[in-house]
C-alpha cells in the first residue's frame, strides 16, 4: 500500500515511544490489543488525542474492547493482508479519530 513501517513495538511503552518519536509523521497505526500481557489502550488514547487513525488486530472477542473504542475497525486473527489493506483503506476514507 506504499506505507513505511516504523514498528513493530513489542510493548505498550515501546509503542508510546514510537508515537512520540515519529510525532506528526505518523499517518496510521495497526494495534494488537494484547502486547506482552498489556492492553494497548494507552496507545490508542494517545493516537486518538493526536487524531491519528488506527485499527485493532485481535484474537479477542469484541467484549474486551472498551466502549469508547467500540467503533474502531478491527481485524480478527489470523490477519490476512487483504483484510488488513481493506480496513486501512476504510480508515483513510472515513477516519473516526
MARKOLKOL-370831 format. One record per residue (C-alpha): chain; x, y, z; residue in three letters. Coordinates in pm, 1 decimal, padded with zeros to 6 digits. Example, Ala and Ser with C-alpha at 12.3 -4.5 7.8 and 13.67 -1.06 7.14 Angstrom:
['A'; [01230.0; -00450.0; 00780.0]; 'ALA'];
['A'; [01367.0; -00106.0; 00714.0]; 'SER'];
This chain:
['A'; [00000.0; 00000.0; 00000.0]; 'UNK'];
['A'; [00304.8; 00225.0; -00001.8]; 'UNK'];
['A'; [00336.2; 00277.6; 00373.5]; 'UNK'];
['A'; [00666.6; 00295.3; 00557.1]; 'UNK'];
['A'; [00655.1; 00067.0; 00860.0]; 'UNK'];
['A'; [00806.3; 00213.6; 01175.8]; 'UNK'];
['A'; [00744.9; -00078.0; 01411.9]; 'UNK'];
['A'; [00686.3; -00324.1; 01541.3]; 'UNK'];
['A'; [00665.0; -00236.6; 01907.3]; 'UNK'];
['A'; [00658.0; -00532.4; 02144.7]; 'UNK'];
['A'; [00517.7; -00345.2; 02444.2]; 'UNK'];
['A'; [00290.7; -00055.4; 02526.7]; 'UNK'];
['A'; [00590.4; 00153.0; 02637.2]; 'UNK'];
['A'; [00773.1; 00085.3; 02309.1]; 'UNK'];
['A'; [00462.5; 00178.3; 02110.8]; 'UNK'];
['A'; [00416.9; 00501.2; 02307.5]; 'UNK'];
['A'; [00783.9; 00585.1; 02248.6]; 'UNK'];
['A'; [00737.9; 00530.6; 01873.3]; 'UNK'];
['A'; [00435.0; 00759.1; 01868.4]; 'UNK'];
['A'; [00639.1; 01028.6; 02043.6]; 'UNK'];
['A'; [00942.9; 00978.5; 01820.0]; 'UNK'];
['A'; [00753.9; 00990.9; 01490.6]; 'UNK'];
['A'; [00507.8; 01257.4; 01603.2]; 'UNK'];
['A'; [00308.4; 01417.4; 01324.8]; 'UNK'];
['A'; [00478.9; 01196.0; 01065.6]; 'UNK'];
['A'; [00260.4; 00904.7; 01172.4]; 'UNK'];
['A'; [-00025.4; 00853.0; 00927.0]; 'UNK'];
['A'; [-00194.2; 00548.4; 01084.3]; 'UNK'];
['A'; [-00131.8; 00257.8; 01317.4]; 'UNK'];
['A'; [-00215.9; -00108.2; 01347.4]; 'UNK'];
['A'; [-00254.9; -00201.9; 01713.2]; 'UNK'];
['A'; [-00260.1; -00553.0; 01850.3]; 'UNK'];
['A'; [-00482.6; -00533.9; 02157.0]; 'UNK'];
['A'; [-00250.2; -00753.3; 02364.8]; 'UNK'];
['A'; [00117.3; -00660.1; 02385.8]; 'UNK'];
['A'; [00306.7; -00882.0; 02630.2]; 'UNK'];
['A'; [00000.6; -00922.4; 02852.4]; 'UNK'];
['A'; [-00074.0; -00548.3; 02845.0]; 'UNK'];
['A'; [-00374.8; -00395.1; 02675.4]; 'UNK'];
['A'; [-00281.9; -00141.8; 02407.1]; 'UNK'];
['A'; [-00546.6; 00113.6; 02503.7]; 'UNK'];
['A'; [-00298.5; 00376.6; 02634.2]; 'UNK'];
['A'; [-00152.2; 00382.8; 02281.8]; 'UNK'];
['A'; [-00500.0; 00409.7; 02131.3]; 'UNK'];
['A'; [-00570.0; 00700.2; 02369.1]; 'UNK'];
['A'; [-00253.1; 00880.3; 02257.6]; 'UNK'];
['A'; [-00329.0; 00823.9; 01889.1]; 'UNK'];
['A'; [-00687.2; 00942.9; 01934.8]; 'UNK'];
['A'; [-00568.3; 01258.7; 02109.8]; 'UNK'];
['A'; [-00346.8; 01328.8; 01808.1]; 'UNK'];
['A'; [-00621.4; 01241.6; 01557.6]; 'UNK'];
['A'; [-00413.9; 00958.5; 01410.2]; 'UNK'];
['A'; [-00631.4; 00678.7; 01268.2]; 'UNK'];
['A'; [-00573.4; 00319.7; 01373.8]; 'UNK'];
['A'; [-00718.5; -00028.3; 01354.1]; 'UNK'];
['A'; [-00706.3; -00309.4; 01606.3]; 'UNK'];
['A'; [-00588.5; -00660.3; 01538.2]; 'UNK'];
['A'; [-00704.1; -00916.3; 01789.3]; 'UNK'];
['A'; [-00788.8; -01270.9; 01868.2]; 'UNK'];
['A'; [-01013.7; -01147.1; 02149.3]; 'UNK'];
['A'; [-01388.3; -01115.7; 02146.3]; 'UNK'];
['A'; [-01532.6; -00769.0; 02088.9]; 'UNK'];
['A'; [-01638.1; -00768.1; 02457.4]; 'UNK'];
['A'; [-01282.1; -00679.9; 02570.6]; 'UNK'];
['A'; [-01282.2; -00356.3; 02371.4]; 'UNK'];
['A'; [-01383.2; -00055.5; 02582.6]; 'UNK'];
['A'; [-01699.0; 00121.9; 02474.5]; 'UNK'];
['A'; [-01510.0; 00433.6; 02363.7]; 'UNK'];
['A'; [-01328.4; 00217.1; 02105.4]; 'UNK'];
['A'; [-01623.9; 00000.8; 02003.6]; 'UNK'];
['A'; [-01643.7; 00170.5; 01661.7]; 'UNK'];
['A'; [-01273.7; 00123.6; 01579.9]; 'UNK'];
['A'; [-01226.6; -00112.7; 01289.2]; 'UNK'];
['A'; [-01073.4; -00444.2; 01391.1]; 'UNK'];
['A'; [-00913.4; -00727.8; 01206.9]; 'UNK'];
['A'; [-00952.5; -01064.1; 01373.0]; 'UNK'];
['A'; [-00659.6; -01303.0; 01384.1]; 'UNK'];
['A'; [-00534.4; -01471.2; 01183.9]; 'UNK'];
['A'; [-00486.1; -01143.2; 00994.9]; 'UNK'];
['A'; [-00487.7; -01159.5; 00616.8]; 'UNK'];
['A'; [-00304.4; -00890.1; 00423.8]; 'UNK'];
['A'; [-00611.1; -00835.9; 00203.1]; 'UNK'];
['A'; [-00839.9; -00779.1; 00501.9]; 'UNK'];
['A'; [-00587.5; -00550.0; 00669.5]; 'UNK'];
['A'; [-00544.6; -00346.7; 00348.2]; 'UNK'];
['A'; [-00923.8; -00311.2; 00320.6]; 'UNK'];
['A'; [-00951.1; -00193.7; 00681.6]; 'UNK'];
['A'; [-00671.4; 00059.4; 00642.7]; 'UNK'];
['A'; [-00831.8; 00193.2; 00327.4]; 'UNK'];
['A'; [-01161.5; 00237.3; 00510.3]; 'UNK'];
['A'; [-00986.3; 00420.8; 00793.4]; 'UNK'];
['A'; [-00838.6; 00672.1; 00549.8]; 'UNK'];
['A'; [-01169.7; 00709.6; 00370.2]; 'UNK'];
['A'; [-01368.5; 00758.7; 00694.0]; 'UNK'];
['A'; [-01138.9; 00849.3; 00985.9]; 'UNK'];
['A'; [-01317.4; 00824.5; 01321.5]; 'UNK'];
['A'; [-01037.5; 00984.1; 01526.1]; 'UNK'];
